Amino acid sequence: MAHIAAEPAIQIRDLHKSFGAVEVLKGISLDANEGEFVSI
């Protein structure tokens, strides 16, 4: 059985990114636990 951490190792909330007038990330939220690999 997998162990689930009580609190994520990394938390991202409401992330926005734009290049000039082009918004490429619009309010991204993410939790990553220890040992996980995550990409956007």
Order of alpha helices (4+ residues) and beta strands (2+ residues): beta-beta
